[in-house]
Amino acid sequence: MIPSRLALPGGLALALAAAFPAFATDGYLEHGIGTQSKGMAGVSLAYPKDSLAIASNPASALAIGDRFDVDVDYFRPFRGASITGNAFGPDQSYSGNDSESFVIPETAYVRQLGKDWAAGLAIYAQGGMDTAYATNPYGRFGASGKAGIDLQQLFLSPTIAYRFAEGQAIGLSANIVDERFKAQGIGVFGGFSAAPDAVSDRGRDSSWAYGVRLGWQGKLASWLTAGAAWQSKSYADGFGKYKGLFADNGNFDVPSAYGAGLALAALPGLDLALDYKRIDYSGVPSVGDDFQALLAGKALGSQGGPGFGWRDTNTVKLGVNYALTAAWQIRAGYDYTSQPIPRNQTFLNILAPGTVQHQLTSGITWTLSSGQDISLYALYALPDRVNGAGSIPAGFPPAGFGGGEANIKLSEVAFGAGLGWRF
C-alpha cells in the first residue's frame, strides 16, 4: 500500500508533469472521468466507484471513503474530411491523423473529515480537440503547410462535501482550468479576421478559466440512489495569440453543463445506472456562434463573431456493473450524444470533427486482499459523419471559398488502466 502521506504528492506529480492532449466523445468533452466510470459509458452522478467520481459529482466524496486513484488512458481518434463540388479544385479526401494517438493521465484523492465532511482534489483532462492534416484541406484556398489545431483543457478541482441528513450529501468543487491551444496551416482565414496576424502559426498559447461545480447525491430507498450536478461556465481570460480566430477577441470559455442520474441495485451483485447530461456549447461564442455569420460581414475574432456553430448536446448513458465475486467485477455501457455539428457548419469543423454519437464500453476490476483495485476499460466510438449542406461559403468579400460541401467524420478507440488505494 502507498502511504497516505505520499500518495497525493505522487499523483499530483504524475498529472502535472504530463501533457493532456485529448479529443473527446461527448462533443469535445470526455465521456467519463475515472477508469471504472469509463467502463460504464461514463455514468457516475449517482454511482461513484472511485475518487475521480468527484470530478462529475462533488457530493460523491462522502460515498467512497478515504481513497486515492491514478489512471492512464491510451486514446486513438480517426479523423477525416472531404471537400466536394468546390470551384477551386477537384473532390478530395483528407486524413487528419498525422498525430495518431495520445496518452492521458488523471488522478484524485479523497479524505473523510469526521462523520459528515469530506474533502478531495481531482486533476484530469475533461476534453479537447486535436487534428493534424499532413495534406492541408485549405490548401486549395491558399493555405500552406500542415493544418490542424490542438486544444487541451486540464482541470484542477478541489472539493468539499457535507452530509446534511442520513443518506443525503451535497458537494462543491472549484474548477481551475489550464487551457492551451495552437493552430497551424489556417492562415488563409486571416483575410476574414479582425486581427489577421493572430489566426494561425503563433505557437502554443495558454489561458486560465475559473468556474464551480455543485452536486447532490442521496438515497431514495435501500436499492435506489439518485444524483444531480451542475457545472457553471468557466470564464477564461482568452488566447491573445489567437484573438483573430476565436470570437470575442480570442475568448474560449468552458461550457456549462448539468445532469442527473439514478443507480439501481437490481439483483444481488448486479447494479444498473443511468445518467442524463446536457452541455451548453452554444453559450460559448467561439464554439456556438454561426460560422455563416461571415456572409453577413462578421469578422473572425470580433465581438459576436463567427465560431464553430456547435449546438447544445443531450447525452444519455446507461451502464451495468456485476460483481462476479468479492474480488472481481465486470461492467459495460452505452453512451448516446446528440449531434453537435449542423450540416451547414462543417467547413471550419474540418479542424474539430466532433461527430461521434454512439459509444460502447466495457471494463473489469480486480480487488486485492490488501485493498487495492486494478481496473481496465475499453471504448469504441462508432464511426459517424456529417455531410455538409451549403457548408462552404462563396461569393462574399474579399474572396469567396468557391462553394461546395465540406464533409467530416470521426471514430475513436480508447483503452485505460487504473490503480486505486483505499485507506
C-alpha positions in Angstrom: 0.0 0.0 0.0 1.2 3.5 -0.8 1.5 5.6 2.5 -1.2 8.2 2.5 1.3 11.0 3.1 3.0 10.1 -0.2 0.0 9.2 -2.4 -1.3 12.6 -3.1 2.0 14.3 -4.0 2.9 11.3 -6.2 -0.3 11.5 -8.1 -0.1 15.3 -8.5 3.4 15.0 -9.9 2.3 12.5 -12.4 -0.6 14.5 -13.5 1.1 17.9 -13.7 4.2 16.5 -15.4 2.3 15.2 -18.4 0.6 16.9 -21.3 -3.1 16.4 -21.6 -4.0 16.1 -25.3 -7.4 14.8 -26.0 -10.2 14.6 -28.5 -13.2 13.5 -26.5 -16.5 11.8 -27.2 -19.4 13.9 -25.7 -18.8 16.6 -28.2 -15.3 17.6 -27.2 -15.7 16.7 -23.5 -14.7 13.3 -22.1 -17.4 10.7 -21.9 -16.4 10.0 -18.3 -13.8 10.6 -15.6 -12.2 7.6 -13.9 -11.4 4.1 -15.3 -14.4 2.4 -13.6 -16.8 5.1 -14.7 -15.5 5.0 -18.3 -16.1 1.2 -18.4 -19.8 2.0 -17.8 -20.1 4.7 -20.5 -19.2 7.4 -18.0 -22.1 7.0 -15.6 -21.2 8.4 -12.2 -23.7 11.0 -11.0 -25.5 8.5 -8.7 -23.0 5.7 -8.9 -19.5 6.6 -7.7 -16.8 3.9 -7.9 -13.6 5.7 -7.1 -12.2 9.1 -6.0 -12.3 10.5 -9.6 -16.1 10.5 -9.2 -15.8 13.9 -7.5 -15.0 15.3 -11.0 -18.5 14.6 -12.1 -20.4 15.0 -8.8 -18.6 16.5 -5.8 -21.1 15.0 -3.4 -19.6 11.6 -4.1 -16.7 12.4 -1.8 -18.8 11.1 1.2 -19.7 7.9 -0.5 -16.3 6.5 -1.4 -14.3 6.8 1.9 -10.6 7.5 2.0 -9.2 6.8 -1.4 -6.5 7.6 -3.9 -6.7 6.8 -7.6 -4.3 7.2 -10.6 -5.4 6.3 -14.1 -3.9 6.5 -17.6 -5.7 6.2 -21.0 -4.4 5.4 -24.4 -6.6 7.3 -26.9 -6.7 6.9 -30.7 -9.0 9.1 -32.8 -9.6 8.6 -36.5 -10.3 12.0 -38.1 -11.1 12.8 -41.7 -12.7 15.2 -44.1 -13.5 15.7 -47.7 -14.3 18.6 -49.9 -16.7 18.1 -52.9 -18.2 20.4 -55.6 -15.8 23.2 -54.9 -14.8 25.7 -57.6 -11.1 25.8 -56.5 -10.2 22.1 -57.0 -11.4 18.6 -57.6 -13.2 16.5 -55.0 -10.6 15.3 -52.4 -10.4 13.4 -49.1 -8.1 14.3 -46.3 -6.8 12.4 -43.3 -6.5 14.3 -40.0 -4.4 11.6 -38.3 -0.9 12.9 -38.7 -0.8 12.9 -34.9 -2.1 9.4 -34.2 -2.5 8.6 -30.5 -2.4 10.2 -27.1 -1.6 9.1 -23.5 -3.8 10.9 -20.9 -3.3 10.5 -17.1 -5.7 11.6 -14.3 -5.6 11.3 -10.6 -7.7 12.1 -7.5 -7.6 11.9 -3.7 -10.4 11.9 -1.2 -10.2 12.1 2.6 -13.0 11.9 5.2 -13.0 14.7 7.7 -15.1 13.3 10.6 -18.5 11.9 10.3 -20.2 14.4 7.9 -17.5 16.1 6.0 -15.1 15.0 3.2 -12.5 16.8 1.0 -10.7 15.9 -2.1 -8.8 17.0 -5.2 -9.1 15.7 -8.8 -6.8 16.5 -11.7 -8.0 15.4 -15.1 -8.4 16.3 -18.7 -12.1 16.9 -19.3 -11.7 17.3 -23.0 -10.1 18.9 -26.0 -9.7 18.9 -29.8 -6.8 17.7 -31.9 -6.5 17.4 -35.7 -3.3 17.1 -37.8 -3.7 17.1 -41.6 -0.4 16.4 -43.5 -2.3 17.4 -46.6 -3.9 20.8 -45.9 -7.7 20.7 -46.7 -7.5 24.5 -47.1 -4.5 24.4 -49.5 -6.7 25.0 -52.5 -7.7 28.3 -51.0 -4.1 29.5 -50.5 -3.2 27.9 -47.1 0.2 26.2 -46.8 1.9 23.6 -44.7 0.3 21.1 -42.4 -3.1 22.1 -40.9 -4.7 21.4 -37.6 -5.5 22.6 -34.1 -4.6 21.3 -30.6 -6.9 22.4 -27.7 -6.1 21.0 -24.2 -8.1 21.6 -21.0 -6.6 20.5 -17.7 -8.9 20.7 -14.7 -7.8 21.0 -11.1 -10.9 20.6 -8.9 -10.5 21.0 -5.1 -13.7 19.6 -3.5 -15.6 19.8 -0.2 -18.7 17.7 0.6 -21.2 17.7 3.5 -23.7 15.1 4.7 -26.8 17.2 5.8 -29.0 14.2 6.6 -28.8 10.4 6.7 -28.0 9.2 3.2 -28.1 12.8 1.8 -25.0 14.8 0.7 -24.1 17.9 -1.2 -20.7 19.0 -2.6 -18.9 21.9 -4.1 -15.9 21.9 -6.4 -13.9 24.8 -7.8 -12.9 24.3 -11.4 -9.5 25.8 -12.2 -8.8 25.2 -15.8 -5.4 25.4 -17.6 -6.3 25.8 -21.3 -3.7 25.5 -24.1 -4.1 26.0 -27.8 -2.2 26.2 -31.0 -3.2 26.3 -34.7 -1.3 25.8 -37.9 -1.9 26.0 -41.6 -5.1 28.0 -41.5 -3.6 31.5 -42.2 -6.0 31.7 -45.2 -8.7 32.7 -42.7 -6.7 35.9 -41.8 -8.4 37.6 -44.8 -11.7 37.3 -42.9 -10.4 38.3 -39.4 -10.4 41.4 -37.3 -6.8 40.6 -36.3 -5.3 38.9 -39.4 -1.9 38.3 -37.8 -3.5 36.4 -34.8 -5.2 33.5 -36.6 -2.6 30.8 -37.3 1.0 29.6 -36.7 1.6 31.6 -33.5 2.8 28.7 -31.4 1.1 27.4 -28.2 -0.9 29.9 -26.2 -2.4 29.4 -22.7 -5.3 30.7 -20.8 -6.8 30.2 -17.3 -10.5 29.7 -16.7 -12.5 29.5 -13.5 -15.8 28.1 -12.5 -17.6 25.9 -10.0 -19.5 22.5 -9.8 -22.3 21.8 -7.4 -23.7 18.3 -6.7 -26.2 16.3 -4.7 -26.3 12.6 -4.0 -28.9 10.8 -1.9 -30.5 7.5 -1.1 -34.2 7.3 -2.1 -34.5 3.7 -1.0 -32.2 1.0 0.1 -32.0 -0.1 -3.5 -32.1 3.3 -5.3 -29.7 6.2 -5.3 -30.1 9.5 -7.2 -27.6 12.2 -8.0 -27.5 15.6 -9.8 -24.8 18.0 -10.7 -24.4 21.4 -12.3 -21.2 22.9 -13.7 -21.1 26.6 -14.3 -19.4 28.1 -17.3 -15.7 28.5 -16.6 -14.8 32.0 -17.6 -11.4 32.3 -19.4 -9.0 35.2 -19.9 -8.6 34.3 -23.6 -6.0 33.3 -26.1 -4.2 36.5 -27.1 -2.1 34.9 -29.8 -5.3 33.7 -31.5 -7.6 36.7 -30.9 -8.2 36.8 -34.6 -9.6 33.3 -34.8 -11.9 32.9 -31.8 -14.9 35.1 -31.3 -14.9 38.0 -28.7 -11.2 38.7 -29.1 -9.8 35.2 -28.5 -12.1 34.2 -25.7 -12.6 30.4 -25.1 -14.8 29.7 -22.0 -15.5 26.2 -20.9 -19.2 25.5 -21.4 -21.7 25.0 -18.6 -23.3 21.6 -18.1 -25.8 19.8 -15.9 -27.2 16.4 -15.4 -29.0 13.8 -13.2 -28.7 10.1 -12.6 -30.1 7.1 -11.0 -28.4 3.9 -9.7 -30.4 0.7 -9.1 -29.4 -2.4 -7.1 -31.4 -4.6 -9.4 -30.3 -8.0 -8.2 -27.6 -9.3 -5.7 -24.3 -8.2 -7.3 -26.0 -6.5 -10.3 -26.2 -2.7 -10.4 -27.7 -0.6 -13.2 -27.0 3.1 -13.6 -28.5 5.8 -15.9 -27.2 9.4 -16.4 -28.5 12.3 -18.5 -26.3 15.2 -19.2 -26.7 18.5 -21.2 -23.7 20.5 -22.4 -24.4 24.2 -23.3 -21.9 24.6 -26.2 -24.0 27.4 -27.7 -23.2 29.5 -24.6 -19.6 29.8 -25.6 -19.4 32.2 -28.6 -16.2 30.7 -30.0 -17.8 27.3 -30.1 -21.5 28.1 -30.6 -21.6 31.1 -32.9 -22.7 30.5 -36.5 -19.7 30.3 -38.9 -22.0 31.5 -41.7 -22.0 34.9 -40.0 -19.1 35.6 -42.3 -21.7 36.0 -45.0 -23.1 38.9 -43.1 -19.7 40.6 -42.8 -18.9 39.5 -39.3 -15.1 39.1 -39.0 -13.4 36.2 -37.2 -12.3 37.3 -33.7 -14.8 40.2 -33.5 -17.4 40.7 -30.8 -20.1 38.1 -31.6 -18.0 36.9 -34.5 -18.2 33.6 -36.2 -17.5 30.3 -34.3 -17.7 26.6 -34.9 -21.5 26.7 -34.9 -22.0 23.9 -32.4 -25.4 23.1 -30.9 -26.1 22.1 -27.3 -25.9 18.4 -26.8 -28.0 15.9 -24.8 -26.3 12.7 -23.7 -27.8 9.5 -22.2 -25.5 7.0 -20.6 -26.5 3.5 -19.5 -24.2 1.3 -17.5 -24.2 -2.1 -15.8 -21.9 -3.5 -13.2 -21.8 -7.1 -12.0 -19.8 -8.4 -9.1 -18.8 -11.9 -10.1 -17.2 -12.5 -6.7 -15.9 -10.3 -3.8 -12.7 -9.7 -5.8 -13.9 -9.4 -9.4 -16.3 -7.0 -11.1 -17.2 -6.7 -14.8 -19.1 -3.8 -16.4 -20.3 -2.4 -19.7 -22.1 0.7 -21.0 -23.6 2.6 -23.9 -23.5 6.4 -24.5 -25.6 8.3 -26.9 -24.9 12.0 -27.7 -27.0 14.2 -30.0 -25.1 15.6 -32.9 -23.5 19.0 -32.1 -22.5 20.0 -35.6 -25.2 21.2 -38.1 -24.7 20.3 -41.7 -24.0 23.9 -42.7 -21.2 24.3 -40.2 -18.8 21.7 -41.4 -16.3 23.9 -43.2 -14.5 25.2 -40.1 -15.2 21.9 -38.3 -12.7 20.2 -40.6 -10.5 21.3 -37.7 -12.8 19.9 -35.0 -14.9 17.0 -36.4 -16.6 16.1 -33.1 -19.3 14.0 -34.9 -19.3 10.9 -32.6 -22.8 9.9 -31.3 -22.6 6.3 -30.3 -20.1 4.7 -27.9 -19.7 1.2 -26.5 -17.6 0.5 -23.4 -16.6 -2.4 -21.2 -14.4 -2.8 -18.1 -13.2 -5.1 -15.3 -11.9 -4.6 -11.7 -9.8 -6.9 -9.6 -9.8 -6.0 -5.8 -6.8 -7.4 -4.0 -6.9 -8.6 -0.4 -4.8 -5.6 0.6 -7.5 -3.2 -0.6 -6.1 -2.0 -3.9 -8.2 -2.0 -7.1 -6.8 -2.7 -10.5 -9.2 -1.7 -13.3 -9.2 -1.8 -17.0 -11.6 -0.4 -19.6 -12.1 -0.2 -23.4 -14.1 2.2 -25.6 -15.2 2.1 -29.2 -16.9 5.2 -30.6 -18.7 4.1 -33.7 -17.8 6.0 -36.9 -20.1 9.0 -37.6 -20.0 11.6 -40.2 -21.7 14.9 -41.1 -22.1 15.7 -44.8 -22.2 19.4 -45.5 -25.2 21.2 -46.8 -24.2 24.6 -48.2 -21.3 24.5 -45.8 -18.6 26.2 -47.9 -19.3 30.0 -48.3 -19.0 31.5 -51.7 -19.3 34.9 -53.3 -18.5 37.4 -50.5 -15.6 39.8 -50.0 -12.6 39.7 -50.0 -12.6 36.4 -51.9 -15.1 33.6 -51.5 -14.2 30.0 -50.9 -15.9 28.7 -54.1 -18.9 26.9 -52.7 -19.5 23.2 -52.4 -19.6 20.9 -49.4 -17.2 20.0 -46.6 -17.8 16.6 -45.1 -16.3 15.4 -41.8 -16.0 12.2 -39.9 -14.7 10.7 -36.7 -14.4 7.4 -34.9 -12.3 6.5 -31.8 -10.9 3.7 -29.7 -9.5 4.0 -26.2 -8.1 1.8 -23.5 -7.4 2.7 -19.9 -5.9 1.3 -16.7 -6.4 2.5 -13.1 -5.0 1.8 -9.7 -6.9 2.6 -6.6 -5.9 2.5 -2.9 -8.4 2.5 0.0 -7.2 3.6 3.4 
